[in-house]
Each structure stands twice: as structure tokens, then as C-alpha cells.
Amino acid sequence: MIKSLYIRIVLMFLAAVIVSLIAAAVLTGYMYEKALDEKVQDSMVTLGQGLINVYERAGVENRALLMDDVKELLHGMSLRVFTDEGEVETYGTQNRSSVPIDREKIRQALNGETVRGKSVEGVFVGLGFRDGDRKYALFVEPADEFKDDNTVGNIILTMLGIVLAAGSLFFVIEATFLVRPLRKMTEATRRMAKGDFDSDLKVKRKDELGVLVQSFDDMRRQLKQMEQIRQDFVSNVSHEIQSPLTSIGGFAKALKNDRLVKNDRDRYVDIILSETERLSRLSDNLLRLASLDSDHHPFQPETYRLDEQIRQAVVSCEPQWSAKLIAVDLDLPTVKLTADRDQLGQVWINLLGNSIKFTPEGGEISIRIRQDVRLVSVTFADTGIGISPDDQKYIFQRFYKADRSRNRNIGGSGLGLAIVQRIILLHNGTIRLHSEVGKGTAITVTLPYDCRAKIL
């Protein structure tokens, strides 16, 4: 069993070429053999008519002497003259095996008809002429050396051999170029299996193989991106876990000091509890994201008042925004929505929590609902620190924290907006961000009234 695609392609091509050439040779020989025979017979007819004219002028009785004089001119032809009395005279080049001529053709020629014939030995023509009351039939056929001469066949075979050799050489070269991208893909696959996704396949072909290679290269880039995301995810999770664990471990060791005063001991315990809660929130968010990413995440739609749900979220967060003296402005007309109440409740809590977190004391947060015939939009706008244009492109990525130097003391794991975006996508909605540094941020969530339907 041949495993190499290159060898299989070459052998298949050679087999196809050889079969095609044999078929072409047979068909060509069949098509042109008849035409060549007819052309040879036409030449023999012309020769025979010329000889008959000479016979008639010089006298038929002198035909033997005449043929001796012109026998050099008849090189390559054999002549037989039949009389009506059954006699046979032979002139020109003598054949070892003359073409057999049946009596019917001789009779037709004696009667003045032009006879053409072919047998295994070769072609012949017959012409009739008279001398007084006597009838003669002149039959012309090629000599033996011309019968054995297969010049046309040799030319055809030579041409076919040249075509086969040149075509095979050309296809071997072409097959190399054909298989080269597949070999590159094989090598790239082996490297990818070892974790190396940097094999850039540069192929300029536009055919099906080029499309295949381009698709493979697109897959390679996506896998590379996914691998980078996986590595970043592991790195971020490790970092987010390591920081509170370090604090917990450090302050737990400090608590073992017997000379520690009560106030310091209580403060260290509060820090340990705070870091423990931070780890718990991180764990909850990771589990929630994993569940949202799975195909089996529960989705339980129900019809309820969206405006009431948002008001409840504002009330539940009142300790946070009132502590910072933030004014909350609500514009919430009555809206009924069919969606998963718990999931969207998480969205409004996360968005409001972000607005409170990044809005300075004395700032303002506004929440508005807008409706049209098909869609409902909810906008959370604040007068907070804003987000730079460079950060806005990545703000929904997991663990991404815009401008860490300014908000490292604010807290958070960078998973809140990633969870929000995932929930909105599960509800067939969209989320948009508009922000200016120093002026604030506005996030707009757009949903269909029935979140089981897609936004057109």
C-alpha cells in the first residue's frame, strides 16, 4: 500500500497518460489509416491511367518493351496485367507475396470499371483498357518494401513517447508544487501538537487547495489566540488567587504573636475575612462564567416588570451609593419583558456596582429605559473617571482592568463586565459602551421584548 500522496498522484497520472496515449494511438490510427489508404489508391489510379495512355499511344503489343524502359520510374510499385483470356503479366518491382485479387474484381476491371480494394497484404487498384477487341485489366499495388514501411505509425509512436516523457516530467514538477502545501500543513500540525502555533503558512494559491490551506491557517491563528487566552486566564486566576492568599497567610502568621494587642488582632482578622470574601466572590464569578459558557446553563424565561427589577437593584445598592453621596436619577417607564429574571438581575447589579465604584463622591448616576416597537434599551450613565479609548476595546475581556494604576485600590477581579456581556448574549441582546476620560461612562443594553427571539 503506497502511503505517499506524492507518489500516488504521480503514478495515477502516469497510468492515466499511458492509457490515454494508447487510446489516442489506436483511435488516430483508425481515423487516418483509411484516409492514407485512399490517398495511396488515388496515386496508384493516376499512375495506372498514365500507363494506359502510354500503352494506347505506343501500342499495347509493345507493353513489355515499354515497361522495361520505364521500370526505374515504377520503383515502389508492382503491376499485374490480366487479359480476358486469363493470362497474367507482372511488371515493375516484384513482390514476394502479391495481394490476392478475386475473379469478380478482375471481371469488373476488364469491363472498364475502376476497382479499389484492400486486404491483409495491402491495398490495390484495378483499371481496364482495350486493344481492339481484347480487354485488359491493369492492377497496381505497392511493392513489399512500402508495405513493410510503417513510417506514419513510427512517427505517431515517437510523438506519443515524447508527449509521455515531457508530460511526465512536467507533472512530476507540478505534483511537487501541489503536495508542498500539504507537507507544510502536516509539519504545522506536528508543531501545533507540541504547542507551537507560530507556523505561518504563506500560500498564494487561489484554487481549492489554496482555500484549504488558508482555512487551516485561520484555524491555526484562532487556536493560537485561544491558547493565549487560556494562558492569560490561568495567569490572571493565579494572580487573583495569590494576592488574597498571601494576605491571609501573612496576617494569619501575625496572629500567632502572643504580644499582639487586641486592636491589631481585630484588624488582622477583619483583613483575613475581607480577603476570604474576595476569594469567595472570585470563585463564584468563575463558576458563573463556566456555567454561562456551557451549553447546559439553565435559562428560565418569565414575563415580569423590568422597571421594578431595576428599582429593586437600586434599593439593594443604596448603602453603597448613599455612602458616597451619589445622586441616582431614574427614568423608568413601565416595561414588561420576557427573560430570565435572575440572570438579568445580576446584570443590573453588576452595572450599577461598577458605576458606584468608579464615580467619585458627590457624583451622579442616571438609569433610563427607552422603548420602540421591537426593542427595549437600558442605559447606565455615570459621571465617573471614564475609560480611555485604548482600554474600551478590551473592557469586556475577562480579568481586564482598565488603568490599573488608578483603580488598583478599588478592588474587583475584572470578571463583572465579562459576566454581563455573556448574559446579554444569551438573551440575544447587545451591549454598547461610550466613555470619555474624566467625564464618565454610559453602558447601553438592548434587548428584545421576548429574549428568546433574536435581534434583527
WOCORWO-V499122 format. One record per residue. N is the residue number from 1. RES is the residue in one letter. PSI is psi in degrees with one decimal (none if undefined). OMEGA is omega in whole degrees, -180 to 180 (none if undefined). BURIAL is b if it has 24 or more other ideal C-beta (glycine too) atoms within 12 Angstrom, else e. Layout:
# WOCORWO-V499122
n->N res->RES psi->PSI omega->OMEGA burial->BURIAL
n->N res->RES psi->PSI omega->OMEGA burial->BURIAL
This chain:
# WOCORWO-V499122
n->1 res->M psi->121.5 omega->-180 burial->e
n->2 res->I psi->121.4 omega->-177 burial->e
n->3 res->K psi->-21.0 omega->-177 burial->e
n->4 res->S psi->121.9 omega->178 burial->e
n->5 res->L psi->-36.6 omega->-180 burial->e
n->6 res->Y psi->-49.8 omega->-179 burial->b
n->7 res->I psi->-39.5 omega->180 burial->e
n->8 res->R psi->-41.7 omega->180 burial->e
n->9 res->I psi->-44.7 omega->-179 burial->e
n->10 res->V psi->-46.4 omega->-179 burial->b
n->11 res->L psi->-39.8 omega->178 burial->e
n->12 res->M psi->-39.6 omega->179 burial->e
n->13 res->F psi->-46.8 omega->-180 burial->b
n->14 res->L psi->-43.0 omega->178 burial->e
n->15 res->A psi->-44.1 omega->180 burial->e
n->16 res->A psi->-40.8 omega->-180 burial->e
n->17 res->V psi->-45.2 omega->-179 burial->b
n->18 res->I psi->-46.8 omega->178 burial->e
n->19 res->V psi->-42.7 omega->-179 burial->e
n->20 res->S psi->-40.8 omega->-179 burial->e
n->21 res->L psi->-40.8 omega->178 burial->b
n->22 res->I psi->-45.4 omega->178 burial->e
n->23 res->A psi->-40.0 omega->180 burial->e
n->24 res->A psi->-40.1 omega->179 burial->e
n->25 res->A psi->-45.5 omega->180 burial->b
n->26 res->V psi->-46.4 omega->-179 burial->e
n->27 res->L psi->-41.4 omega->179 burial->e
n->28 res->T psi->-44.3 omega->178 burial->e
n->29 res->G psi->-41.2 omega->180 burial->e
n->30 res->Y psi->-40.4 omega->-176 burial->e
n->31 res->M psi->-39.4 omega->-173 burial->e
n->32 res->Y psi->-15.6 omega->-180 burial->e
n->33 res->E psi->-45.2 omega->-180 burial->e
n->34 res->K psi->-42.1 omega->180 burial->e
n->35 res->A psi->-41.0 omega->179 burial->e
n->36 res->L psi->-41.7 omega->178 burial->b
n->37 res->D psi->-43.7 omega->180 burial->b
n->38 res->E psi->-38.2 omega->180 burial->e
n->39 res->K psi->-41.3 omega->178 burial->e
n->40 res->V psi->-42.1 omega->179 burial->b
n->41 res->Q psi->-37.8 omega->177 burial->b
n->42 res->D psi->-41.2 omega->178 burial->e
n->43 res->S psi->-40.1 omega->180 burial->e
n->44 res->M psi->-35.2 omega->177 burial->b
n->45 res->V psi->-44.1 omega->179 burial->b
n->46 res->T psi->-43.1 omega->178 burial->e
n->47 res->L psi->-44.7 omega->-179 burial->b
n->48 res->G psi->-42.1 omega->179 burial->b
n->49 res->Q psi->-37.4 omega->177 burial->e
n->50 res->G psi->-43.4 omega->178 burial->b
n->51 res->L psi->-40.1 omega->179 burial->b
n->52 res->I psi->-41.2 omega->178 burial->b
n->53 res->N psi->-40.6 omega->179 burial->e
n->54 res->V psi->-42.6 omega->178 burial->b
n->55 res->Y psi->-48.0 omega->-175 burial->b
n->56 res->E psi->-33.6 omega->-179 burial->e
n->57 res->R psi->-39.7 omega->-177 burial->e
n->58 res->A psi->-13.7 omega->-177 burial->e
n->59 res->G psi->128.0 omega->-177 burial->e
n->60 res->V psi->-31.1 omega->-178 burial->b
n->61 res->E psi->-19.0 omega->180 burial->e
n->62 res->N psi->17.3 omega->-174 burial->e
n->63 res->R psi->-30.2 omega->-180 burial->b
n->64 res->A psi->-47.0 omega->178 burial->e
n->65 res->L psi->-39.3 omega->-180 burial->e
n->66 res->L psi->-41.4 omega->-178 burial->b
n->67 res->M psi->-32.1 omega->176 burial->b
n->68 res->D psi->-34.4 omega->-179 burial->e
n->69 res->D psi->-31.1 omega->-174 burial->e
n->70 res->V psi->12.7 omega->-175 burial->e
n->71 res->K psi->-29.9 omega->178 burial->e
n->72 res->E psi->-30.8 omega->179 burial->e
n->73 res->L psi->-16.2 omega->-179 burial->e
n->74 res->L psi->16.8 omega->-178 burial->b
n->75 res->H psi->126.6 omega->-179 burial->e
n->76 res->G psi->-5.8 omega->180 burial->b
n->77 res->M psi->146.0 omega->176 burial->b
n->78 res->S psi->132.5 omega->-177 burial->b
n->79 res->L psi->141.4 omega->172 burial->b
n->80 res->R psi->132.2 omega->180 burial->b
n->81 res->V psi->120.5 omega->178 burial->b
n->82 res->F psi->136.3 omega->176 burial->b
n->83 res->T psi->166.6 omega->180 burial->b
n->84 res->D psi->-6.7 omega->178 burial->e
n->85 res->E psi->1.9 omega->177 burial->e
n->86 res->G psi->4.8 omega->179 burial->e
n->87 res->E psi->152.9 omega->-179 burial->e
n->88 res->V psi->128.9 omega->176 burial->e
n->89 res->E psi->138.6 omega->-177 burial->e
n->90 res->T psi->133.6 omega->180 burial->b
n->91 res->Y psi->172.2 omega->178 burial->b
n->92 res->G psi->-152.7 omega->-180 burial->b
n->93 res->T psi->128.9 omega->-178 burial->b
n->94 res->Q psi->134.0 omega->179 burial->e
n->95 res->N psi->141.8 omega->174 burial->b
n->96 res->R psi->-35.2 omega->180 burial->e
n->97 res->S psi->102.9 omega->-179 burial->e
n->98 res->S psi->154.6 omega->177 burial->b
n->99 res->V psi->127.0 omega->178 burial->b
n->100 res->P psi->133.6 omega->-180 burial->e
n->101 res->I psi->122.9 omega->-177 burial->b
n->102 res->D psi->164.1 omega->-175 burial->e
n->103 res->R psi->-33.1 omega->-179 burial->e
n->104 res->E psi->-41.4 omega->180 burial->e
n->105 res->K psi->-37.3 omega->177 burial->b
n->106 res->I psi->-42.6 omega->180 burial->b
n->107 res->R psi->-42.6 omega->180 burial->e
n->108 res->Q psi->-41.7 omega->180 burial->b
n->109 res->A psi->-40.2 omega->178 burial->b
n->110 res->L psi->-29.6 omega->179 burial->b
n->111 res->N psi->7.3 omega->175 burial->e
n->112 res->G psi->4.2 omega->179 burial->e
n->113 res->E psi->150.1 omega->173 burial->e
n->114 res->T psi->119.0 omega->-174 burial->b
n->115 res->V psi->134.0 omega->174 burial->b
n->116 res->R psi->142.9 omega->-179 burial->b
n->117 res->G psi->164.9 omega->179 burial->b
n->118 res->K psi->139.6 omega->175 burial->b
n->119 res->S psi->-173.4 omega->-180 burial->e
n->120 res->V psi->-34.4 omega->-178 burial->e
n->121 res->E psi->-23.0 omega->-179 burial->e
n->122 res->G psi->-171.4 omega->-179 burial->b
n->123 res->V psi->162.7 omega->177 burial->b
n->124 res->F psi->162.4 omega->173 burial->b
n->125 res->V psi->152.2 omega->178 burial->b
n->126 res->G psi->136.6 omega->179 burial->b
n->127 res->L psi->145.7 omega->-179 burial->b
n->128 res->G psi->150.2 omega->174 burial->b
n->129 res->F psi->167.5 omega->-175 burial->b
n->130 res->R psi->154.4 omega->169 burial->e
n->131 res->D psi->94.0 omega->-174 burial->e
n->132 res->G psi->-124.8 omega->-180 burial->e
n->133 res->D psi->-6.2 omega->-177 burial->e
n->134 res->R psi->145.4 omega->180 burial->e
n->135 res->K psi->143.0 omega->179 burial->b
n->136 res->Y psi->151.3 omega->175 burial->b
n->137 res->A psi->118.2 omega->-180 burial->b
n->138 res->L psi->120.6 omega->178 burial->b
n->139 res->F psi->130.3 omega->-179 burial->b
n->140 res->V psi->135.2 omega->177 burial->b
n->141 res->E psi->155.2 omega->179 burial->b
n->142 res->P psi->152.4 omega->176 burial->b
n->143 res->A psi->169.2 omega->-176 burial->b
n->144 res->D psi->-40.3 omega->-176 burial->e
n->145 res->E psi->-27.8 omega->177 burial->e
n->146 res->F psi->-29.7 omega->175 burial->b
n->147 res->K psi->-39.4 omega->-178 burial->b
n->148 res->D psi->-13.7 omega->-178 burial->e
n->149 res->D psi->114.0 omega->180 burial->e
n->150 res->N psi->53.1 omega->-174 burial->e
n->151 res->T psi->-45.1 omega->-178 burial->e
n->152 res->V psi->-43.9 omega->179 burial->e
n->153 res->G psi->-40.3 omega->179 burial->e
n->154 res->N psi->-38.2 omega->178 burial->e
n->155 res->I psi->-43.6 omega->-180 burial->e
n->156 res->I psi->-45.2 omega->-180 burial->b
n->157 res->L psi->-38.7 omega->178 burial->e
n->158 res->T psi->-44.7 omega->178 burial->e
n->159 res->M psi->-42.1 omega->179 burial->e
n->160 res->L psi->-38.5 omega->177 burial->b
n->161 res->G psi->-41.3 omega->178 burial->e
n->162 res->I psi->-43.0 omega->178 burial->e
n->163 res->V psi->-42.4 omega->180 burial->e
n->164 res->L psi->-45.9 omega->-178 burial->b
n->165 res->A psi->-47.5 omega->-179 burial->e
n->166 res->A psi->-42.6 omega->180 burial->e
n->167 res->G psi->-38.8 omega->180 burial->b
n->168 res->S psi->-43.5 omega->179 burial->e
n->169 res->L psi->-45.2 omega->180 burial->e
n->170 res->F psi->-42.0 omega->-177 burial->e
n->171 res->F psi->-33.7 omega->176 burial->b
n->172 res->V psi->-42.9 omega->178 burial->e
n->173 res->I psi->-44.5 omega->-179 burial->e
n->174 res->E psi->-37.6 omega->179 burial->e
n->175 res->A psi->-32.4 omega->177 burial->b
n->176 res->T psi->-46.3 omega->178 burial->e
n->177 res->F psi->-32.2 omega->-180 burial->e
n->178 res->L psi->-41.4 omega->-175 burial->b
n->179 res->V psi->-20.4 omega->-176 burial->b
n->180 res->R psi->-46.8 omega->178 burial->e
n->181 res->P psi->-34.8 omega->179 burial->b
n->182 res->L psi->-37.3 omega->177 burial->b
n->183 res->R psi->-38.5 omega->177 burial->e
n->184 res->K psi->-42.4 omega->179 burial->b
n->185 res->M psi->-39.4 omega->179 burial->b
n->186 res->T psi->-45.0 omega->179 burial->e
n->187 res->E psi->-40.5 omega->179 burial->e
n->188 res->A psi->-36.8 omega->178 burial->b
n->189 res->T psi->-41.6 omega->179 burial->e
n->190 res->R psi->-40.4 omega->-180 burial->e
n->191 res->R psi->-37.7 omega->178 burial->e
n->192 res->M psi->-35.5 omega->178 burial->b
n->193 res->A psi->-24.4 omega->179 burial->e
n->194 res->K psi->3.7 omega->177 burial->e
n->195 res->G psi->6.3 omega->180 burial->e
n->196 res->D psi->112.1 omega->-177 burial->e
n->197 res->F psi->22.4 omega->-175 burial->b
n->198 res->D psi->12.1 omega->180 burial->e
n->199 res->S psi->95.4 omega->-178 burial->b
n->200 res->D psi->115.8 omega->-179 burial->e
n->201 res->L psi->104.2 omega->-179 burial->b
n->202 res->K psi->99.4 omega->-180 burial->e
n->203 res->V psi->126.7 omega->-178 burial->b
n->204 res->K psi->5.2 omega->-179 burial->e
n->205 res->R psi->146.9 omega->179 burial->e
n->206 res->K psi->1.3 omega->-179 burial->e
n->207 res->D psi->-170.8 omega->-178 burial->e
n->208 res->E psi->-37.4 omega->179 burial->e
n->209 res->L psi->-38.3 omega->176 burial->b
n->210 res->G psi->-39.6 omega->177 burial->e
n->211 res->V psi->-40.7 omega->178 burial->e
n->212 res->L psi->-46.0 omega->-179 burial->e
n->213 res->V psi->-40.8 omega->179 burial->b
n->214 res->Q psi->-40.8 omega->178 burial->e
n->215 res->S psi->-40.6 omega->178 burial->e
n->216 res->F psi->-41.5 omega->-180 burial->b
n->217 res->D psi->-36.8 omega->176 burial->b
n->218 res->D psi->-42.1 omega->178 burial->e
n->219 res->M psi->-40.6 omega->179 burial->e
n->220 res->R psi->-43.8 omega->-180 burial->b
n->221 res->R psi->-38.7 omega->178 burial->e
n->222 res->Q psi->-40.5 omega->177 burial->e
n->223 res->L psi->-37.5 omega->177 burial->b
n->224 res->K psi->-41.8 omega->179 burial->e
n->225 res->Q psi->-42.8 omega->179 burial->e
n->226 res->M psi->-39.6 omega->178 burial->e
n->227 res->E psi->-39.1 omega->177 burial->e
n->228 res->Q psi->-40.0 omega->177 burial->e
n->229 res->I psi->-41.5 omega->180 burial->e
n->230 res->R psi->-44.3 omega->180 burial->e
n->231 res->Q psi->-42.6 omega->178 burial->e
n->232 res->D psi->-39.5 omega->-180 burial->e
n->233 res->F psi->-47.5 omega->179 burial->b
n->234 res->V psi->-42.1 omega->-180 burial->e
n->235 res->S psi->-43.9 omega->-179 burial->e
n->236 res->N psi->-43.1 omega->179 burial->b
n->237 res->V psi->-43.4 omega->179 burial->b
n->238 res->S psi->-42.1 omega->-180 burial->e
n->239 res->H psi->-45.2 omega->-178 burial->e
n->240 res->E psi->-32.5 omega->179 burial->b
n->241 res->I psi->-39.0 omega->-175 burial->b
n->242 res->Q psi->-38.8 omega->-177 burial->e
n->243 res->S psi->-53.2 omega->178 burial->e
n->244 res->P psi->-32.9 omega->178 burial->b
n->245 res->L psi->-37.8 omega->178 burial->e
n->246 res->T psi->-43.9 omega->179 burial->e
n->247 res->S psi->-46.1 omega->-179 burial->b
n->248 res->I psi->-45.9 omega->-179 burial->b
n->249 res->G psi->-42.7 omega->-178 burial->e
n->250 res->G psi->-46.8 omega->-178 burial->e
n->251 res->F psi->-27.5 omega->175 burial->b
n->252 res->A psi->-40.2 omega->176 burial->e
n->253 res->K psi->-38.2 omega->-180 burial->e
n->254 res->A psi->-31.4 omega->-179 burial->e
n->255 res->L psi->-18.7 omega->-180 burial->e
n->256 res->K psi->-9.0 omega->179 burial->e
n->257 res->N psi->116.8 omega->-177 burial->e
n->258 res->D psi->-21.4 omega->-178 burial->e
n->259 res->R psi->3.5 omega->-179 burial->e
n->260 res->L psi->132.0 omega->180 burial->e
n->261 res->V psi->161.4 omega->-175 burial->e
n->262 res->K psi->-41.2 omega->-178 burial->e
n->263 res->N psi->-44.2 omega->178 burial->e
n->264 res->D psi->-39.5 omega->179 burial->e
n->265 res->R psi->-43.7 omega->179 burial->e
n->266 res->D psi->-39.4 omega->-179 burial->e
n->267 res->R psi->-40.7 omega->179 burial->e
n->268 res->Y psi->-38.1 omega->178 burial->b
n->269 res->V psi->-41.1 omega->178 burial->e
n->270 res->D psi->-40.0 omega->179 burial->e
n->271 res->I psi->-43.6 omega->179 burial->b
n->272 res->I psi->-41.9 omega->178 burial->b
n->273 res->L psi->-41.5 omega->180 burial->e
n->274 res->S psi->-44.0 omega->180 burial->e
n->275 res->E psi->-33.9 omega->177 burial->b
n->276 res->T psi->-42.6 omega->177 burial->e
n->277 res->E psi->-38.1 omega->178 burial->e
n->278 res->R psi->-43.5 omega->176 burial->b
n->279 res->L psi->-39.2 omega->180 burial->b
n->280 res->S psi->-43.5 omega->179 burial->e
n->281 res->R psi->-41.8 omega->179 burial->b
n->282 res->L psi->-44.8 omega->179 burial->b
n->283 res->S psi->-43.3 omega->179 burial->e
n->284 res->D psi->-44.4 omega->-179 burial->e
n->285 res->N psi->-41.2 omega->178 burial->b
n->286 res->L psi->-43.3 omega->178 burial->b
n->287 res->L psi->-38.4 omega->180 burial->e
n->288 res->R psi->-43.2 omega->178 burial->b
n->289 res->L psi->-42.7 omega->179 burial->b
n->290 res->A psi->-39.7 omega->179 burial->e
n->291 res->S psi->-41.7 omega->180 burial->e
n->292 res->L psi->-32.4 omega->-180 burial->b
n->293 res->D psi->-20.6 omega->-177 burial->e
n->294 res->S psi->161.7 omega->179 burial->e
n->295 res->D psi->-4.6 omega->-175 burial->e
n->296 res->H psi->17.1 omega->179 burial->e
n->297 res->H psi->132.0 omega->-178 burial->e
n->298 res->P psi->136.5 omega->177 burial->e
n->299 res->F psi->110.3 omega->-174 burial->b
n->300 res->Q psi->87.1 omega->-178 burial->e
n->301 res->P psi->143.9 omega->174 burial->b
n->302 res->E psi->156.9 omega->-180 burial->e
n->303 res->T psi->126.3 omega->-177 burial->e
n->304 res->Y psi->174.6 omega->180 burial->b
n->305 res->R psi->113.5 omega->180 burial->e
n->306 res->L psi->-40.1 omega->-178 burial->b
n->307 res->D psi->-38.6 omega->179 burial->b
n->308 res->E psi->-38.5 omega->179 burial->e
n->309 res->Q psi->-41.9 omega->-180 burial->b
n->310 res->I psi->-39.0 omega->178 burial->b
n->311 res->R psi->-40.6 omega->179 burial->b
n->312 res->Q psi->-37.4 omega->178 burial->e
n->313 res->A psi->-40.3 omega->179 burial->b
n->314 res->V psi->-41.8 omega->-180 burial->b
n->315 res->V psi->-41.6 omega->-179 burial->e
n->316 res->S psi->-25.3 omega->179 burial->e
n->317 res->C psi->7.7 omega->-176 burial->b
n->318 res->E psi->-40.0 omega->179 burial->e
n->319 res->P psi->-36.4 omega->-178 burial->e
n->320 res->Q psi->-49.1 omega->-176 burial->b
n->321 res->W psi->-27.3 omega->177 burial->b
n->322 res->S psi->-31.4 omega->178 burial->e
n->323 res->A psi->-28.7 omega->179 burial->e
n->324 res->K psi->10.1 omega->178 burial->b
n->325 res->L psi->38.9 omega->179 burial->e
n->326 res->I psi->132.6 omega->177 burial->b
n->327 res->A psi->131.2 omega->179 burial->e
n->328 res->V psi->118.6 omega->-179 burial->b
n->329 res->D psi->123.2 omega->-177 burial->e
n->330 res->L psi->133.2 omega->172 burial->b
n->331 res->D psi->87.3 omega->-169 burial->e
n->332 res->L psi->85.8 omega->175 burial->b
n->333 res->P psi->161.0 omega->-178 burial->e
n->334 res->T psi->126.0 omega->-180 burial->e
n->335 res->V psi->130.8 omega->173 burial->b
n->336 res->K psi->134.8 omega->-175 burial->e
n->337 res->L psi->144.8 omega->173 burial->b
n->338 res->T psi->108.3 omega->-176 burial->b
n->339 res->A psi->179.3 omega->174 burial->b
n->340 res->D psi->108.4 omega->-173 burial->b
n->341 res->R psi->-46.5 omega->-176 burial->b
n->342 res->D psi->-41.9 omega->-179 burial->e
n->343 res->Q psi->-46.4 omega->179 burial->b
n->344 res->L psi->-30.7 omega->175 burial->b
n->345 res->G psi->-38.9 omega->176 burial->b
n->346 res->Q psi->-37.2 omega->179 burial->b
n->347 res->V psi->-49.7 omega->-176 burial->b
n->348 res->W psi->-36.7 omega->177 burial->b
n->349 res->I psi->-44.1 omega->-179 burial->b
n->350 res->N psi->-45.0 omega->-179 burial->b
n->351 res->L psi->-43.1 omega->179 burial->b
n->352 res->L psi->-38.7 omega->178 burial->b
n->353 res->G psi->-40.6 omega->177 burial->b
n->354 res->N psi->-43.2 omega->-180 burial->b
n->355 res->S psi->-43.9 omega->179 burial->b
n->356 res->I psi->-42.1 omega->-175 burial->b
n->357 res->K psi->-39.8 omega->-173 burial->b
n->358 res->F psi->7.9 omega->176 burial->b
n->359 res->T psi->126.4 omega->-178 burial->b
n->360 res->P psi->168.5 omega->179 burial->e
n->361 res->E psi->139.8 omega->180 burial->e
n->362 res->G psi->5.9 omega->-180 burial->e
n->363 res->G psi->-167.6 omega->-176 burial->b
n->364 res->E psi->142.2 omega->175 burial->b
n->365 res->I psi->131.7 omega->177 burial->b
n->366 res->S psi->140.5 omega->179 burial->b
n->367 res->I psi->123.6 omega->-175 burial->b
n->368 res->R psi->144.5 omega->174 burial->b
n->369 res->I psi->131.4 omega->175 burial->b
n->370 res->R psi->145.7 omega->-175 burial->e
n->371 res->Q psi->151.5 omega->164 burial->e
n->372 res->D psi->-163.5 omega->-173 burial->e
n->373 res->V psi->-36.8 omega->-173 burial->e
n->374 res->R psi->-26.2 omega->-169 burial->e
n->375 res->L psi->159.0 omega->173 burial->b
n->376 res->V psi->137.4 omega->-178 burial->b
n->377 res->S psi->139.5 omega->176 burial->b
n->378 res->V psi->124.9 omega->-178 burial->b
n->379 res->T psi->127.1 omega->173 burial->b
n->380 res->F psi->113.6 omega->-179 burial->b
n->381 res->A psi->138.0 omega->179 burial->b
n->382 res->D psi->170.9 omega->177 burial->b
n->383 res->T psi->41.8 omega->-176 burial->b
n->384 res->G psi->-158.5 omega->-173 burial->b
n->385 res->I psi->-17.4 omega->179 burial->b
n->386 res->G psi->174.3 omega->-177 burial->b
n->387 res->I psi->134.3 omega->-179 burial->b
n->388 res->S psi->154.2 omega->179 burial->e
n->389 res->P psi->-35.6 omega->180 burial->e
n->390 res->D psi->-37.2 omega->-179 burial->e
n->391 res->D psi->-25.9 omega->-176 burial->b
n->392 res->Q psi->-27.9 omega->-179 burial->b
n->393 res->K psi->-22.1 omega->-174 burial->e
n->394 res->Y psi->5.8 omega->-169 burial->e
n->395 res->I psi->-24.5 omega->-179 burial->b
n->396 res->F psi->3.0 omega->177 burial->b
n->397 res->Q psi->150.3 omega->-177 burial->b
n->398 res->R psi->135.4 omega->179 burial->b
n->399 res->F psi->6.3 omega->180 burial->b
n->400 res->Y psi->131.4 omega->179 burial->b
n->401 res->K psi->115.8 omega->-178 burial->b
n->402 res->A psi->133.1 omega->175 burial->b
n->403 res->D psi->69.3 omega->-176 burial->b
n->404 res->R psi->-28.1 omega->-177 burial->e
n->405 res->S psi->-27.7 omega->-178 burial->e
n->406 res->R psi->-26.0 omega->-173 burial->e
n->407 res->N psi->15.5 omega->-179 burial->e
n->408 res->R psi->-22.8 omega->179 burial->e
n->409 res->N psi->-4.4 omega->-177 burial->e
n->410 res->I psi->-30.3 omega->-179 burial->b
n->411 res->G psi->-179.9 omega->-179 burial->b
n->412 res->G psi->153.5 omega->-177 burial->b
n->413 res->S psi->-6.3 omega->-178 burial->b
n->414 res->G psi->19.0 omega->-180 burial->b
n->415 res->L psi->-13.6 omega->-173 burial->b
n->416 res->G psi->-51.1 omega->-178 burial->b
n->417 res->L psi->-29.8 omega->175 burial->b
n->418 res->A psi->-40.9 omega->177 burial->b
n->419 res->I psi->-42.9 omega->179 burial->b
n->420 res->V psi->-49.0 omega->-178 burial->b
n->421 res->Q psi->-41.9 omega->-179 burial->b
n->422 res->R psi->-41.1 omega->179 burial->b
n->423 res->I psi->-41.4 omega->180 burial->b
n->424 res->I psi->-41.2 omega->178 burial->b
n->425 res->L psi->-37.9 omega->177 burial->b
n->426 res->L psi->-24.6 omega->177 burial->b
n->427 res->H psi->13.0 omega->178 burial->b
n->428 res->N psi->34.0 omega->179 burial->b
n->429 res->G psi->-173.6 omega->178 burial->b
n->430 res->T psi->157.2 omega->177 burial->b
n->431 res->I psi->132.6 omega->-178 burial->b
n->432 res->R psi->148.5 omega->-178 burial->e
n->433 res->L psi->133.0 omega->172 burial->b
n->434 res->H psi->124.7 omega->-175 burial->e
n->435 res->S psi->147.9 omega->174 burial->b
n->436 res->E psi->134.9 omega->-178 burial->e
n->437 res->V psi->128.7 omega->178 burial->e
n->438 res->G psi->-8.5 omega->-178 burial->e
n->439 res->K psi->-24.2 omega->178 burial->e
n->440 res->G psi->-179.4 omega->-175 burial->b
n->441 res->T psi->141.6 omega->175 burial->b
n->442 res->A psi->126.0 omega->177 burial->b
n->443 res->I psi->125.9 omega->-178 burial->b
n->444 res->T psi->125.0 omega->176 burial->b
n->445 res->V psi->125.9 omega->180 burial->b
n->446 res->T psi->128.9 omega->-176 burial->b
n->447 res->L psi->149.2 omega->168 burial->b
n->448 res->P psi->155.8 omega->180 burial->b
n->449 res->Y psi->-36.1 omega->173 burial->b
n->450 res->D psi->106.3 omega->-172 burial->e
n->451 res->C psi->-0.2 omega->172 burial->b
n->452 res->R psi->-11.6 omega->179 burial->e
n->453 res->A psi->148.3 omega->-180 burial->e
n->454 res->K psi->149.2 omega->175 burial->e
n->455 res->I psi->127.4 omega->-179 burial->e
n->456 res->L psi->none omega->none burial->e
